[in-house]
Each structure stands twice: as structure tokens, then as C-alpha cells.
């Protein structure tokens, strides 16, 4: 089956659980506009359907949860976000600025780099396969983790540790991430979905409205927004606009595409 024929995102109901799978294993489950719409629409479905109590998000295959932005699509001149302004407002991958009241469990089946890590950071609970890795390597290619990663990793790891990983761009092994509370459970790949679904079932067995209120209060979700994130997003937008005008922001992706070491100019 070709990529055009296969849905970019699969949604499957299992009782009160909605399983959302990024279905582009041939592209390392990288995010394009179809993935953005697929995830965002699934989250809307979950939020608006009282029968859905928990969302589990994962990636197809055994290697990649999500490799982040689809650089190949970008190189072809494609946009990673849809044209619809309402869908654009969901943020990268239809998720990073799209908080919902239903709990989200990320079942990380492989590497979660860049935007893939930012999807995991937006989830409430992370279950990871023991070979999984997390990371924000954007600084290696003249960019920065502009889909929430630059502030969320610093919130969810001890500050000094987060700074090391963000400034080096080095990957975080699942076991190391669990050691510092970024990941809840690390299991063999064969146990990944059973563990995530067992956790989802336990949550779904609780009073749904109580669970949703707990999440909203814990994260400060009001009117579909996390109020405390507003200043971060505003600063994020200003910095991103300035960075993307720089020579280095053009050099990084070009060097990556040409498989050579970038020549940074700091301008």
C-alpha cells in the first residue's frame, strides 16, 4: 500500500480508550499536514465524546515514535500545517498547543526526537520501550525546539539536566528519562502497548468527570488553553521569527540535506 493510500493517522476505539497511531513508518512517523490534521481531529473527537475517557498515542513500527517535522516534505515546499486557521491553532502535530481534559498516555515505541519529543512532553503519562530515546536536536541544525520543547523539557526535568540535553542536542535514553521522572514506565517493546492500555483501563475505571477536573486543575487548563503557557508561546514566537531570518537557520537544514558539517556564522 502506498503512502498516499494509507491514512497518516489511525484511530481505534477500545472500550473507553482511543488509540491514536502515527502511521508513517516509512518516514519514521514524521509529521506532515496529514498527521497534524489526524492527531488534532482525534483529540477533538476524544474531548467531545463522553464515552472516550483516555487517549493512547503511539507510532507505527518498532523504530520510531515520531522523528519530528517531515524535513523531506519541507524540502518539497509542503507546509506542515493545514490551511484551516482553527486546525493551525492546535499547534505542531495538531497537539502541542491543543490541551484536552482527557488524559493522554504516550506509548513511545522508538525514538522521539524534535517534534516527536514535543508530542511526548505534551502527554500526561509516558510509557517507553526500553530502546526508546528522547531528544531535542534542533540546535544541531540551526533551529530550536519551537513546539513547546524549549520550555516544557525545562519544566519536566531538573533544570540543569534539561539545559544539558537541550544545548548539546544529545539523546536521552529511556532509562535515564525514567530516572528523573520524565518517563513513568520503561518496558520491553512487547510489553509496551499492554502496559499503556492497562494504565489507561485503570484511569478509565475512575469517575470520568473527576479525572478531567483533576487534569484541568493540575495543568491550569481553561477554555482549551493552558494559561501559564501564554507568555512562553508569545516569547517563543518572537524568538522563532528572529531566528528563522538568520543565515544559520538556512545553513543548518542545507548542511543536513547535503550531509556535511554546517559552517555557523552566528548571524
C-alpha positions as CSV (number, residue, x, y, z in Angstrom):
1,X,0.0,0.0,0.0
2,X,1.4,3.4,-0.9
3,X,1.8,6.3,1.5
4,X,-1.0,8.2,-0.3
5,X,-3.4,5.3,0.2
6,X,-2.7,4.7,3.9
7,X,-4.1,7.1,6.4
8,X,-1.4,9.1,8.1
9,X,-3.0,8.6,11.5
10,X,-5.1,5.6,12.6
11,X,-7.7,5.9,15.3
12,X,-9.1,2.8,17.1
13,X,-11.6,2.7,19.9
14,X,-11.1,0.1,22.5
15,X,-13.9,0.4,25.1
16,X,-13.4,3.9,26.7
17,X,-9.9,4.2,25.2
18,X,-9.0,5.9,21.9
19,X,-5.7,4.6,20.5
20,X,-4.1,7.1,18.1
21,X,-1.3,5.8,15.9
22,X,1.0,7.9,13.7
23,X,1.1,5.7,10.6
24,X,4.1,6.7,8.5
25,X,6.7,4.2,9.5
26,X,8.4,4.6,6.1
27,X,9.0,8.3,7.0
28,X,9.9,7.5,10.6
29,X,6.4,8.7,11.6
30,X,7.5,12.3,10.8
31,X,4.8,15.0,11.0
32,X,3.3,16.4,7.8
33,X,0.0,18.3,7.4
34,X,-2.0,15.0,7.3
35,X,-0.5,13.9,10.6
36,X,-1.3,17.3,12.1
37,X,-5.0,17.0,11.0
38,X,-5.2,13.4,12.0
39,X,-3.9,13.8,15.6
40,X,-5.8,17.1,16.1
41,X,-9.1,15.6,14.9
42,X,-8.6,12.6,17.1
43,X,-8.1,14.8,20.1
44,X,-11.2,16.8,19.3
45,X,-13.1,13.5,19.0
46,X,-11.9,12.3,22.3
47,X,-12.6,15.6,24.1
48,X,-16.2,15.8,22.7
49,X,-17.2,12.2,23.2
50,X,-18.1,11.3,26.8
51,X,-17.6,7.6,26.0
52,X,-13.9,8.3,25.5
53,X,-12.1,8.6,28.8
54,X,-8.4,8.2,27.9
55,X,-6.2,8.6,24.8
56,X,-3.2,6.5,24.0
57,X,-0.9,7.9,21.3
58,X,1.9,5.8,19.7
59,X,3.8,5.3,16.4
60,X,3.6,2.5,13.8
61,X,6.5,0.1,13.7
62,X,9.3,-0.7,16.1
63,X,11.9,2.0,15.4
64,X,10.3,5.5,15.6
65,X,7.6,7.0,17.8
66,X,8.0,10.2,15.8
67,X,11.0,11.8,14.1
68,X,9.5,15.3,14.4
69,X,8.9,17.6,11.4
70,X,9.0,15.9,8.0
71,X,12.1,17.6,6.5
72,X,11.6,15.8,3.2
73,X,8.1,17.4,2.9
74,X,9.6,20.8,3.8
75,X,12.2,20.4,1.1
76,X,9.5,19.7,-1.4
77,X,7.8,23.0,-0.4
78,X,5.0,21.4,1.5
79,X,3.5,23.1,4.6
80,X,3.4,21.0,7.8
81,X,0.2,22.7,9.0
82,X,-3.1,22.7,7.3
83,X,-4.7,25.8,5.8
84,X,-7.6,25.9,8.2
85,X,-6.9,28.5,10.9
86,X,-8.7,26.5,13.6
87,X,-6.6,23.5,12.9
88,X,-3.4,25.6,12.8
89,X,-4.2,26.8,16.3
90,X,-3.8,23.3,17.6
91,X,0.0,23.8,17.1
92,X,2.6,21.4,15.7
93,X,1.3,17.9,15.0
94,X,-2.2,19.1,15.9
95,X,-1.3,18.7,19.6
96,X,1.4,20.8,21.2
97,X,-1.0,23.8,21.9
98,X,-4.2,21.7,22.0
99,X,-4.7,20.7,25.6
100,X,-7.7,18.5,26.3
101,X,-9.3,17.3,29.5
102,X,-9.0,13.6,28.7
103,X,-5.7,12.1,29.9
104,X,-3.2,11.3,27.2
105,X,-0.7,8.4,27.5
106,X,2.2,8.3,25.1
107,X,3.3,4.8,24.3
108,X,6.8,5.6,22.9
109,X,7.8,2.7,20.7
110,X,11.2,4.1,19.5
111,X,13.0,7.4,19.2
112,X,11.1,10.6,19.9
113,X,13.2,13.4,18.5
114,X,12.4,17.0,17.9
115,X,8.7,17.4,17.4
116,X,8.3,13.7,18.4
117,X,9.7,14.6,21.8
118,X,7.4,17.6,22.0
119,X,4.4,15.3,21.4
120,X,5.6,13.2,24.3
121,X,6.1,16.3,26.5
122,X,2.5,17.3,25.8
123,X,1.3,13.9,27.0
124,X,0.3,13.3,30.6
125,X,2.0,10.0,31.1
126,X,4.8,8.3,29.2
127,X,5.4,4.6,28.8
128,X,8.5,3.9,26.8
129,X,10.0,0.8,25.2
130,X,13.5,0.1,26.7
131,X,15.2,1.0,23.4
132,X,13.4,4.4,23.1
133,X,15.2,7.7,23.1
134,X,14.1,11.2,23.6
135,X,15.8,14.4,22.4
136,X,15.6,17.9,21.1
137,X,18.4,18.0,18.4
138,X,17.3,21.2,16.8
139,X,20.4,23.2,17.8
140,X,22.4,20.9,15.7
141,X,20.7,22.2,12.5
142,X,20.4,25.9,13.3
143,X,16.8,25.7,14.7
144,X,15.3,25.5,18.2
145,X,12.6,23.4,19.8
146,X,9.8,25.8,19.0
147,X,6.8,23.5,19.5
148,X,6.9,23.7,23.3
149,X,10.1,21.7,23.9
150,X,12.3,24.6,24.9
151,X,10.1,25.4,27.9
152,X,8.5,22.0,28.6
153,X,11.7,20.0,28.9
154,X,13.0,22.6,31.4
155,X,9.7,22.2,33.4
156,X,9.6,18.4,33.3
157,X,13.3,17.6,34.0
158,X,15.6,19.1,36.6
159,X,16.7,22.5,35.1
160,X,20.4,21.7,34.8
161,X,19.8,18.3,33.2
162,X,17.3,19.8,30.7
163,X,19.7,22.5,29.8
164,X,22.5,20.0,29.1
165,X,20.3,17.9,26.8
166,X,18.8,20.9,25.0
167,X,22.1,22.8,24.5
168,X,24.0,19.7,23.3
169,X,21.1,18.2,21.4
170,X,22.1,14.8,22.7
171,X,19.5,12.0,23.0
172,X,18.1,10.9,26.4
173,X,17.9,7.1,26.8
174,X,14.5,5.9,28.2
175,X,16.1,4.6,31.4
176,X,17.8,7.9,32.0
177,X,14.5,9.8,31.3
178,X,12.7,7.5,33.8
179,X,15.3,8.1,36.4
180,X,14.4,11.7,36.5
181,X,10.6,11.3,36.2
182,X,10.2,12.3,32.5
183,X,9.1,8.7,31.8
184,X,6.7,6.7,34.0
185,X,7.5,3.2,32.9
186,X,10.2,1.5,30.8
187,X,9.3,-1.9,29.5
188,X,10.3,-4.3,26.7
189,X,8.7,-3.4,23.4
190,X,6.4,-6.5,23.5
191,X,5.0,-5.1,26.8
192,X,4.6,-1.5,25.7
193,X,1.0,-1.4,24.5
194,X,-0.2,-3.9,27.1
195,X,1.3,-1.7,29.8
196,X,0.0,1.5,28.4
197,X,-3.5,0.0,27.9
198,X,-3.6,-1.4,31.4
199,X,-2.8,2.0,32.8
200,X,-5.5,3.5,30.5
201,X,-8.0,1.0,31.7
202,X,-7.2,1.8,35.4
203,X,-7.7,5.5,34.7
204,X,-10.9,4.8,32.7
205,X,-12.3,2.9,35.6
206,X,-12.3,6.1,37.7
207,X,-15.1,8.7,37.7
208,X,-14.5,10.5,34.3
209,X,-15.5,14.0,35.3
210,X,-13.3,13.7,38.4
211,X,-10.3,12.7,36.2
212,X,-11.0,15.5,33.8
213,X,-11.3,18.2,36.5
214,X,-8.1,16.8,38.1
215,X,-6.2,17.2,34.8
216,X,-7.6,20.7,34.1
217,X,-6.6,22.0,37.6
218,X,-3.2,20.3,37.6
219,X,-2.3,21.8,34.2
220,X,-4.3,25.1,34.6
221,X,-6.4,24.3,31.5
222,X,-9.1,27.0,31.0
223,X,-11.1,27.5,27.8
224,X,-8.9,25.0,25.9
225,X,-5.7,26.8,26.8
226,X,-3.0,26.4,29.5
227,X,-3.0,29.9,30.8
228,X,0.5,29.7,32.2
229,X,1.9,28.8,28.8
230,X,0.7,32.0,27.1
231,X,3.8,34.0,28.0
232,X,6.1,31.2,26.8
233,X,4.3,30.9,23.5
234,X,4.5,34.7,23.0
235,X,8.2,34.8,23.6
236,X,8.6,31.6,21.5
237,X,7.0,33.3,18.5
238,X,9.2,36.4,18.8
239,X,12.4,34.4,19.1
240,X,11.4,32.0,16.3
241,X,10.7,34.8,13.9
242,X,14.1,36.3,14.5
243,X,16.0,33.0,14.4
244,X,14.4,32.0,11.1
245,X,15.7,35.1,9.4
246,X,19.3,34.2,10.3
247,X,21.9,32.8,7.9
248,X,22.5,29.9,10.4
249,X,18.8,28.8,10.2
250,X,19.3,28.4,6.4
251,X,22.7,26.8,6.7
252,X,21.7,24.1,9.2
253,X,19.0,22.4,7.1
254,X,21.0,22.8,3.9
255,X,24.1,21.2,5.5
256,X,21.9,18.4,6.9
257,X,20.4,17.8,3.4
258,X,23.9,17.8,1.9
259,X,25.2,15.5,4.6
260,X,28.1,17.9,5.6
261,X,29.2,19.7,8.7
262,X,27.5,23.1,9.0
263,X,29.5,26.3,8.9
264,X,28.0,28.5,11.6
265,X,28.3,32.3,11.3
266,X,26.3,33.4,14.4
267,X,24.3,35.7,12.2
